[in-house]
Amino acid sequence: MSHTHTLETMTEALAMSSDSLSPSSTESVLRAYFHAKDENRPHHLARAFAPDAVLKMALRTQAIAFPPESHGLAAIADTLVRKFGQTYENVYTFYLSRPAADARLPDYQCDWIVGMTEKATGNVRVGCGRYDWKFQPEPYRATDLTITIETMVTLPAGDMPAVFGWLLGLDYPWTNAARVVASAPPLEALAPVVHYLLHPNGL
């Protein structure tokens, strides 16, 4: 049995079993997504996405590559967790806003920032952009997620202590742009990231 087929079987089974879990909130769906992506645990995606969910990628940079669309839980897991985890490690992604604790919103938009290292080179990647989520009411799961990647910069492995000292000093996974910018290390390569955080609407 292929690894992809095993992943599809696992995600389908977990999607069925997740329907019986206690009702999710917007916050818990977003948290499950990071448990899956940042921690390389694709089974958590069944608590975040509906089985027929659609992922769309809007890339404003050529510094990273993703397929433009992924349809269904297994394909999303393949794109965001399995293949992503083959290339990157030490992944920390932060939401730059937080929904109310028990809210079950029909949609939610927020900015994000990520830091990670490349397995092959040890180089550091820092990127930022926007999430646009849409949810179904019952069971409460995401039906659509558009990830916009505004910028993605690469720094040498020697900058890892400075970058991760900065990121690990933030509250994970919920923070805000002001805190991120205030504690950012003075590295020239981070300028595009800081600029976006200061001017997310392009002003």
C-alpha positions as CSV (number, residue, x, y, z in Angstrom):
1,M,0.0,0.0,0.0
2,S,1.4,3.4,-1.0
3,H,2.1,6.1,1.6
4,T,-0.4,8.4,-0.2
5,H,-3.1,5.7,-0.1
6,T,-2.4,5.1,3.6
7,L,-2.7,8.9,4.2
8,E,-6.0,9.0,2.4
9,T,-7.4,6.1,4.4
10,M,-6.3,7.6,7.6
11,T,-7.7,11.1,6.9
12,E,-11.0,9.7,5.7
13,A,-11.4,7.6,8.8
14,L,-10.5,10.5,11.1
15,A,-12.9,12.8,9.2
16,M,-15.7,10.3,10.0
17,S,-14.8,9.9,13.6
18,S,-14.2,13.7,14.1
19,D,-17.9,14.3,13.4
20,S,-18.8,12.9,16.8
21,L,-16.4,15.2,18.6
22,S,-17.7,18.0,20.7
23,P,-18.6,21.1,18.7
24,S,-15.6,23.1,17.5
25,S,-15.1,26.8,17.7
26,T,-13.3,28.9,15.2
27,E,-10.4,29.1,17.6
28,S,-10.2,25.3,18.0
29,V,-10.3,24.8,14.2
30,L,-7.5,27.2,13.7
31,R,-5.5,25.6,16.5
32,A,-6.0,22.1,15.0
33,Y,-4.7,23.4,11.7
34,F,-1.4,24.5,13.3
35,H,-1.1,21.2,15.3
36,A,-1.2,19.5,11.9
37,K,1.0,21.8,9.8
38,D,3.6,23.0,12.3
39,E,3.9,19.7,14.2
40,N,3.7,17.4,11.1
41,R,0.6,15.6,12.4
42,P,-1.8,15.3,9.5
43,H,-4.4,13.5,11.5
44,H,-5.2,16.8,13.2
45,L,-6.6,18.2,9.9
46,A,-9.8,16.1,10.3
47,R,-10.6,18.5,13.2
48,A,-10.0,21.5,11.0
49,F,-11.4,20.7,7.5
50,A,-14.5,19.2,6.1
51,P,-13.8,16.1,4.0
52,D,-14.4,17.9,0.7
53,A,-12.7,21.2,1.7
54,V,-10.8,23.2,-0.8
55,L,-7.4,24.9,-0.3
56,K,-6.3,27.7,-2.6
57,M,-2.8,29.2,-2.6
58,A,-2.3,32.8,-3.7
59,L,1.5,33.4,-4.1
60,R,2.8,37.0,-4.3
61,T,6.3,35.7,-4.2
62,Q,8.3,33.2,-6.2
63,A,10.4,32.2,-3.2
64,I,8.2,29.2,-2.4
65,A,6.0,26.9,-4.4
66,F,2.7,25.2,-3.8
67,P,0.0,23.8,-6.1
68,P,-2.7,26.5,-6.7
69,E,-5.5,24.3,-5.4
70,S,-6.0,21.1,-3.4
71,H,-9.4,19.4,-3.2
72,G,-10.3,17.2,-0.3
73,L,-8.8,16.4,3.1
74,A,-6.2,13.9,1.8
75,A,-4.9,16.4,-0.8
76,I,-4.7,19.2,1.7
77,A,-2.8,17.0,4.1
78,D,-0.4,16.1,1.3
79,T,0.2,19.7,0.4
80,L,0.4,21.4,3.8
81,V,1.8,18.6,6.0
82,R,3.4,15.6,4.2
83,K,5.3,17.4,1.4
84,F,5.8,20.5,3.4
85,G,7.4,18.5,6.2
86,Q,9.8,16.8,3.7
87,T,11.4,20.2,3.1
88,Y,11.0,22.3,6.3
89,E,11.4,21.8,10.0
90,N,11.3,23.9,13.2
91,V,8.1,25.4,11.9
92,Y,6.4,28.1,14.0
93,T,3.4,29.9,12.5
94,F,1.6,32.7,14.3
95,Y,-1.9,34.1,13.9
96,L,-1.8,37.9,14.2
97,S,-5.4,38.1,15.5
98,R,-7.6,35.8,17.6
99,P,-11.3,35.0,17.4
100,A,-13.4,35.1,20.5
101,A,-13.1,32.0,22.6
102,D,-16.4,30.2,21.8
103,A,-17.2,31.9,18.5
104,R,-18.4,29.8,15.6
105,L,-17.9,32.3,12.8
106,P,-19.1,31.7,9.2
107,D,-15.8,33.1,8.0
108,Y,-12.6,34.5,9.4
109,Q,-9.7,36.5,8.0
110,C,-6.3,37.2,9.7
111,D,-2.7,37.8,8.9
112,W,0.0,35.3,9.8
113,I,3.8,35.0,10.1
114,V,5.9,31.9,9.9
115,G,9.5,31.0,10.7
116,M,11.2,27.7,9.8
117,T,14.4,26.1,8.6
118,E,15.2,24.2,5.4
119,K,16.2,20.6,6.1
120,A,18.6,20.5,3.2
121,T,20.6,23.6,3.9
122,G,19.8,24.8,7.4
123,N,18.8,28.2,6.0
124,V,16.1,30.1,7.7
125,R,12.8,31.1,6.1
126,V,10.5,33.8,7.3
127,G,7.3,34.6,5.6
128,C,4.0,36.3,6.1
129,G,0.6,36.8,4.5
130,R,-3.1,36.3,5.1
131,Y,-5.6,33.5,5.8
132,D,-9.2,33.6,4.5
133,W,-11.3,30.9,6.1
134,K,-14.9,29.8,5.4
135,F,-16.7,27.3,7.6
136,Q,-19.8,25.1,7.5
137,P,-22.1,25.0,10.5
138,E,-22.4,21.3,11.3
139,P,-20.1,19.7,11.9
140,Y,-18.2,22.9,12.3
141,R,-15.3,22.7,10.0
142,A,-13.5,24.7,7.3
143,T,-14.8,24.3,3.8
144,D,-12.5,26.7,2.1
145,L,-9.1,28.2,3.0
146,T,-7.2,30.6,0.9
147,I,-3.6,31.2,1.9
148,T,-2.0,34.3,0.6
149,I,1.8,34.4,0.8
150,E,2.8,38.0,0.5
151,T,6.6,37.6,1.0
152,M,9.0,34.8,2.0
153,V,12.6,35.7,2.7
154,T,15.7,33.4,3.1
155,L,18.4,34.0,5.7
156,P,21.6,32.1,6.3
157,A,21.8,29.4,8.9
158,G,23.9,31.6,11.0
159,D,20.9,33.9,11.6
160,M,18.9,31.0,13.2
161,P,19.7,32.0,16.8
162,A,18.5,35.6,16.2
163,V,15.4,34.7,14.3
164,F,14.3,31.9,16.6
165,G,15.1,33.9,19.7
166,W,12.7,36.4,18.4
167,L,10.0,34.0,17.4
168,L,10.2,31.9,20.6
169,G,9.8,35.1,22.6
170,L,6.3,35.6,21.1
171,D,3.1,34.0,22.5
172,Y,2.4,30.9,20.4
173,P,0.3,30.7,18.3
174,W,-1.6,33.9,19.0
175,T,0.1,37.2,18.8
176,N,-0.2,40.5,16.9
177,A,1.8,42.5,14.4
178,A,2.8,45.2,16.9
179,R,4.5,42.6,19.1
180,V,6.2,40.9,16.2
181,V,7.6,44.1,14.8
182,A,8.7,45.5,18.2
183,S,10.9,42.5,19.0
184,A,12.2,41.8,15.4
185,P,16.0,41.5,15.2
186,P,17.8,44.2,13.1
187,L,18.4,41.9,10.1
188,E,18.2,43.6,6.7
189,A,16.7,40.5,5.1
190,L,13.6,40.8,7.3
191,A,12.7,44.2,5.9
192,P,10.0,42.9,3.5
193,V,8.3,41.0,6.3
194,V,8.4,43.9,8.7
195,H,7.1,46.2,6.0
196,Y,4.1,44.0,5.3
197,L,3.3,43.7,9.0
198,L,3.4,47.5,9.3
199,H,1.4,48.0,6.1
200,P,-0.8,44.9,5.5
201,N,-3.1,46.8,3.2
202,G,-0.3,48.1,1.1
203,L,-0.4,51.6,2.4
